[in-house]
Amino acid sequence: MAVCILIPAYNAALTVSGVVTECLNQGLPIVVVDDGSLDLTATSLEGLPITLLRHTRNQGKGAALRTGFAWALQQGYEAVVTLDADGQHDPTAILRLITAAETGGYGCMLASRHSQFDQMAGLRRVWNRFGVWCMQKATGFAIADSQSGFRYYAAALLRTVSLEKNGYDLEMELLMKAWKAGFTIGSLPVPARVADGRATSHFRPVRDTWNICMTFLKYR
């Protein structure tokens, strides 16, 4: 099955080239979406055998993902693996995530940091635990980490759902719409290298958590 790796990036000049280099070792094609970075994110990727797509202004992680999804579908890929540009995820687990998703016939498979929730701070820890409970009650799926950005998506799912969100809430929108469309969602335990990536993340704890909650309620 033809699978590509999608990395949304914003002001990630210090980390994205290392992430991309590790991903290249997995032997899969890579597309990076530079979401209007103001630093040298694009420059740091020069010379690497990847596809680089660029937004002229910052639009949000969800918008970067949508741009990457559209490109992947246009290129004919049958699945997409997403992970963040800040180095918190472990690229060596990509092939294991793909194998688990394809063997189980999942439309979406999340790399779960459930065992590391206690290492997270404040609203992240509270929302991740509460979000897991809400998702399991709503969908019936054993989704152990609904906010993980390290995910496998089948192309059939991406072609079926219509996405609207531009921020971090797009990942919740995807889960809820996938469930409503009849796709199965699973989790695979994959510890993150950094459980709480506050130092490098652009996630706004109050505003983005609120948007994610509202997206869950809207599509529930």
C-alpha positions as a LaTeX table, in Angstrom:
\begin{tabular}{lrrr}
\hline
Residue & $x$ (\AA) & $y$ (\AA) & $z$ (\AA) \\
\hline
Met1 & 0.00 & 0.00 & 0.00 \\
Ala2 & 1.35 & 3.46 & $-0.95$ \\
Val3 & 1.65 & 5.57 & 2.20 \\
Cys4 & 3.15 & 9.03 & 2.64 \\
Ile5 & 4.20 & 10.95 & 5.74 \\
Leu6 & 2.69 & 14.39 & 6.32 \\
Ile7 & 4.34 & 16.90 & 8.67 \\
Pro8 & 2.64 & 20.26 & 9.33 \\
Ala9 & 5.23 & 22.82 & 10.42 \\
Tyr10 & 5.14 & 26.35 & 11.78 \\
Asn11 & 8.27 & 28.16 & 13.02 \\
Ala12 & 9.97 & 24.77 & 13.44 \\
Ala13 & 13.41 & 25.60 & 12.05 \\
Leu14 & 15.19 & 24.15 & 15.09 \\
Thr15 & 13.52 & 20.73 & 14.94 \\
Val16 & 11.86 & 19.94 & 11.61 \\
Ser17 & 14.98 & 18.89 & 9.67 \\
Gly18 & 15.83 & 16.32 & 12.35 \\
Val19 & 12.29 & 14.97 & 12.28 \\
Val20 & 12.34 & 14.75 & 8.49 \\
Thr21 & 15.72 & 13.01 & 8.47 \\
Glu22 & 14.44 & 10.34 & 10.86 \\
Cys23 & 11.30 & 9.92 & 8.80 \\
Leu24 & 13.35 & 9.46 & 5.63 \\
Asn25 & 14.94 & 6.46 & 7.30 \\
Gln26 & 11.51 & 4.79 & 7.27 \\
Gly27 & 11.64 & 4.68 & 3.46 \\
Leu28 & 8.39 & 6.54 & 2.80 \\
Pro29 & 7.76 & 9.72 & 0.78 \\
Ile30 & 7.35 & 12.86 & 2.87 \\
Val31 & 5.40 & 16.07 & 2.41 \\
Val32 & 5.98 & 19.02 & 4.76 \\
Val33 & 3.47 & 21.87 & 4.84 \\
Asp34 & 5.13 & 25.08 & 6.01 \\
Asp35 & 2.22 & 27.01 & 7.47 \\
Gly36 & 3.48 & 30.54 & 6.89 \\
Ser37 & 6.55 & 30.26 & 9.11 \\
Leu38 & 8.38 & 33.46 & 10.00 \\
Asp39 & 11.67 & 31.69 & 10.71 \\
Leu40 & 13.94 & 29.50 & 8.56 \\
Thr41 & 11.72 & 26.42 & 8.56 \\
Ala42 & 11.74 & 26.12 & 4.76 \\
Thr43 & 15.45 & 26.92 & 4.48 \\
Ser44 & 16.32 & 24.18 & 6.98 \\
Leu45 & 14.77 & 21.61 & 4.63 \\
Glu46 & 16.74 & 22.58 & 1.54 \\
Gly47 & 18.46 & 19.62 & $-0.12$ \\
Leu48 & 16.27 & 16.99 & 1.55 \\
Pro49 & 14.34 & 14.67 & $-0.82$ \\
Ile50 & 10.86 & 15.75 & 0.21 \\
Thr51 & 7.89 & 17.69 & $-1.12$ \\
Leu52 & 7.54 & 21.12 & 0.51 \\
Leu53 & 4.24 & 22.96 & 0.32 \\
Arg54 & 4.00 & 26.50 & 1.69 \\
His55 & 1.23 & 28.77 & 2.94 \\
Thr56 & 1.92 & 32.46 & 2.41 \\
Arg57 & 0.52 & 33.21 & 5.87 \\
Asn58 & $-0.09$ & 31.23 & 9.03 \\
Gln59 & $-3.52$ & 29.56 & 8.89 \\
Gly60 & $-3.32$ & 26.93 & 11.64 \\
Lys61 & $-2.42$ & 23.28 & 12.02 \\
Gly62 & $-5.76$ & 22.12 & 10.66 \\
Ala63 & $-5.32$ & 24.16 & 7.49 \\
Ala64 & $-1.81$ & 22.72 & 7.01 \\
Leu65 & $-3.17$ & 19.20 & 7.42 \\
Arg66 & $-5.96$ & 19.84 & 4.93 \\
Thr67 & $-3.42$ & 21.12 & 2.39 \\
Gly68 & $-1.32$ & 18.00 & 2.90 \\
Phe69 & $-4.30$ & 15.67 & 2.69 \\
Ala70 & $-5.42$ & 17.23 & $-0.59$ \\
Trp71 & $-1.93$ & 16.81 & $-2.03$ \\
Ala72 & $-1.70$ & 13.17 & $-0.90$ \\
Leu73 & $-5.06$ & 12.28 & $-2.43$ \\
Gln74 & $-4.15$ & 14.05 & $-5.66$ \\
Gln75 & $-0.94$ & 12.00 & $-5.80$ \\
Gly76 & $-2.87$ & 8.77 & $-5.34$ \\
Tyr77 & $-1.59$ & 7.70 & $-1.92$ \\
Glu78 & $-3.74$ & 5.13 & $-0.16$ \\
Ala79 & $-2.94$ & 6.31 & 3.36 \\
Val80 & $-1.29$ & 9.19 & 5.21 \\
Val81 & 0.66 & 9.18 & 8.47 \\
Thr82 & 0.81 & 12.52 & 10.29 \\
Leu83 & 3.23 & 13.58 & 12.97 \\
Asp84 & 4.34 & 16.90 & 14.43 \\
Ala85 & 7.44 & 18.88 & 13.49 \\
Asp86 & 8.64 & 19.52 & 17.05 \\
Gly87 & 10.27 & 16.14 & 17.65 \\
Gln88 & 7.89 & 14.88 & 20.32 \\
His89 & 6.87 & 11.82 & 18.27 \\
Asp90 & 9.00 & 8.76 & 17.53 \\
Pro91 & 9.37 & 8.24 & 13.75 \\
Thr92 & 10.69 & 4.71 & 14.29 \\
Ala93 & 7.11 & 3.72 & 15.23 \\
Ile94 & 5.66 & 4.80 & 11.86 \\
Leu95 & 5.87 & 1.40 & 10.19 \\
Arg96 & 4.42 & $-0.29$ & 13.28 \\
Leu97 & 1.50 & 2.15 & 13.23 \\
Ile98 & 0.86 & 1.46 & 9.53 \\
Thr99 & 1.01 & $-2.31$ & 10.04 \\
Ala100 & $-1.41$ & $-2.19$ & 12.97 \\
Ala101 & $-3.86$ & 0.00 & 11.04 \\
Glu102 & $-3.79$ & $-2.06$ & 7.86 \\
Thr103 & $-3.92$ & $-5.42$ & 9.65 \\
Gly104 & $-6.94$ & $-4.31$ & 11.67 \\
Gly105 & $-8.68$ & $-2.57$ & 8.79 \\
Tyr106 & $-8.84$ & 0.77 & 10.60 \\
Gly107 & $-9.77$ & 4.00 & 8.89 \\
Cys108 & $-7.81$ & 5.87 & 11.54 \\
Met109 & $-5.20$ & 4.68 & 14.03 \\
Leu110 & $-3.81$ & 6.93 & 16.75 \\
Ala111 & $-0.43$ & 6.55 & 18.43 \\
Ser112 & $-1.45$ & 6.76 & 22.07 \\
Arg113 & 0.48 & 8.55 & 24.83 \\
His114 & $-2.01$ & 7.32 & 27.44 \\
Ser115 & 0.72 & 5.93 & 29.71 \\
Gln116 & 2.30 & 9.41 & 29.87 \\
Phe117 & $-0.74$ & 11.52 & 30.74 \\
Asp118 & 0.56 & 12.06 & 34.30 \\
Gln119 & 3.62 & 13.79 & 32.82 \\
Met120 & 1.43 & 16.46 & 31.20 \\
Ala121 & 0.57 & 19.71 & 32.90 \\
Gly122 & $-2.64$ & 21.59 & 33.68 \\
Leu123 & $-5.43$ & 21.55 & 31.12 \\
Arg124 & $-3.63$ & 19.13 & 28.83 \\
Arg125 & $-3.63$ & 16.38 & 31.44 \\
Val126 & $-7.22$ & 17.04 & 32.47 \\
Trp127 & $-8.58$ & 17.35 & 28.93 \\
Asn128 & $-6.72$ & 14.32 & 27.62 \\
Arg129 & $-8.21$ & 12.11 & 30.32 \\
Phe130 & $-11.66$ & 13.65 & 29.99 \\
Gly131 & $-11.44$ & 13.59 & 26.20 \\
Val132 & $-10.65$ & 9.88 & 26.20 \\
Trp133 & $-13.70$ & 9.21 & 28.36 \\
Cys134 & $-15.97$ & 11.35 & 26.16 \\
Met135 & $-14.76$ & 9.78 & 22.93 \\
Gln136 & $-15.18$ & 6.25 & 24.22 \\
Lys137 & $-18.68$ & 6.98 & 25.55 \\
Ala138 & $-19.73$ & 8.67 & 22.30 \\
Thr139 & $-18.22$ & 6.32 & 19.74 \\
Gly140 & $-17.69$ & 3.04 & 21.54 \\
Phe141 & $-14.14$ & 2.86 & 20.21 \\
Ala142 & $-11.18$ & 2.27 & 22.53 \\
Ile143 & $-9.56$ & 5.61 & 21.72 \\
Ala144 & $-6.86$ & 6.00 & 24.36 \\
Asp145 & $-5.49$ & 9.40 & 23.28 \\
Ser146 & $-7.88$ & 11.54 & 21.26 \\
Gln147 & $-5.43$ & 14.46 & 20.94 \\
Ser148 & $-2.40$ & 12.64 & 19.60 \\
Gly149 & $-1.13$ & 14.23 & 16.37 \\
Phe150 & 0.71 & 11.02 & 15.43 \\
Arg151 & $-1.92$ & 9.25 & 13.32 \\
Tyr152 & $-2.67$ & 6.97 & 10.38 \\
Tyr153 & $-5.51$ & 7.91 & 8.04 \\
Ala154 & $-6.80$ & 5.74 & 5.21 \\
Ala155 & $-7.33$ & 7.62 & 1.96 \\
Ala156 & $-10.89$ & 6.28 & 1.81 \\
Leu157 & $-11.63$ & 8.18 & 5.04 \\
Leu158 & $-10.01$ & 11.38 & 3.79 \\
Arg159 & $-12.00$ & 11.21 & 0.55 \\
Thr160 & $-15.26$ & 10.65 & 2.42 \\
Val161 & $-15.24$ & 13.33 & 5.11 \\
Ser162 & $-15.52$ & 17.04 & 4.40 \\
Leu163 & $-13.26$ & 19.04 & 6.70 \\
Glu164 & $-13.76$ & 22.66 & 7.79 \\
Lys165 & $-11.58$ & 23.46 & 10.79 \\
Asn166 & $-8.26$ & 25.29 & 10.54 \\
Gly167 & $-6.88$ & 24.81 & 14.05 \\
Tyr168 & $-6.08$ & 21.95 & 16.39 \\
Asp169 & $-9.78$ & 21.14 & 16.49 \\
Leu170 & $-9.55$ & 19.67 & 12.98 \\
Glu171 & $-8.14$ & 16.49 & 14.50 \\
Met172 & $-11.25$ & 16.15 & 16.68 \\
Glu173 & $-13.44$ & 16.98 & 13.69 \\
Leu174 & $-11.77$ & 14.16 & 11.77 \\
Leu175 & $-12.40$ & 11.62 & 14.53 \\
Met176 & $-16.05$ & 12.53 & 14.93 \\
Lys177 & $-16.77$ & 12.60 & 11.21 \\
Ala178 & $-14.89$ & 9.34 & 10.66 \\
Trp179 & $-17.02$ & 7.68 & 13.34 \\
Lys180 & $-20.26$ & 9.05 & 11.87 \\
Ala181 & $-19.21$ & 7.89 & 8.40 \\
Gly182 & $-18.80$ & 4.33 & 9.65 \\
Phe183 & $-15.01$ & 4.08 & 9.79 \\
Thr184 & $-13.30$ & 2.25 & 12.63 \\
Ile185 & $-10.83$ & 4.07 & 14.87 \\
Gly186 & $-8.15$ & 2.42 & 16.96 \\
Ser187 & $-5.22$ & 3.21 & 19.24 \\
Leu188 & $-1.71$ & 1.80 & 19.42 \\
Pro189 & 0.45 & 2.46 & 22.50 \\
Val190 & 3.42 & 4.55 & 21.32 \\
Pro191 & 5.16 & 6.61 & 24.01 \\
Ala192 & 6.12 & 10.09 & 22.90 \\
Arg193 & 9.70 & 11.26 & 23.28 \\
Val194 & 8.33 & 14.35 & 25.02 \\
Ala195 & 4.96 & 13.72 & 26.63 \\
Asp196 & 4.22 & 17.39 & 27.25 \\
Gly197 & 5.67 & 19.44 & 24.42 \\
Arg198 & 4.77 & 22.86 & 25.79 \\
Ala199 & 8.20 & 24.32 & 25.11 \\
Thr200 & 7.93 & 23.80 & 21.35 \\
Ser201 & 4.19 & 23.47 & 20.79 \\
His202 & 2.00 & 26.28 & 19.46 \\
Phe203 & $-1.03$ & 24.81 & 21.26 \\
Arg204 & $-2.90$ & 27.45 & 23.29 \\
Pro205 & $-4.16$ & 25.55 & 26.33 \\
Val206 & $-7.35$ & 27.54 & 27.03 \\
Arg207 & $-8.47$ & 28.64 & 23.57 \\
Asp208 & $-7.56$ & 25.46 & 21.71 \\
Thr209 & $-8.96$ & 23.19 & 24.42 \\
Trp210 & $-12.23$ & 25.16 & 24.26 \\
Asn211 & $-12.37$ & 24.84 & 20.46 \\
Ile212 & $-11.74$ & 21.11 & 20.65 \\
Cys213 & $-14.52$ & 20.68 & 23.23 \\
Met214 & $-16.95$ & 22.68 & 21.11 \\
Thr215 & $-16.06$ & 20.65 & 18.02 \\
Phe216 & $-16.72$ & 17.42 & 19.92 \\
Leu217 & $-20.12$ & 18.66 & 21.07 \\
Lys218 & $-21.04$ & 19.98 & 17.62 \\
Tyr219 & $-20.48$ & 16.69 & 15.83 \\
Arg220 & $-21.62$ & 14.41 & 18.64 \\
\hline
\end{tabular}
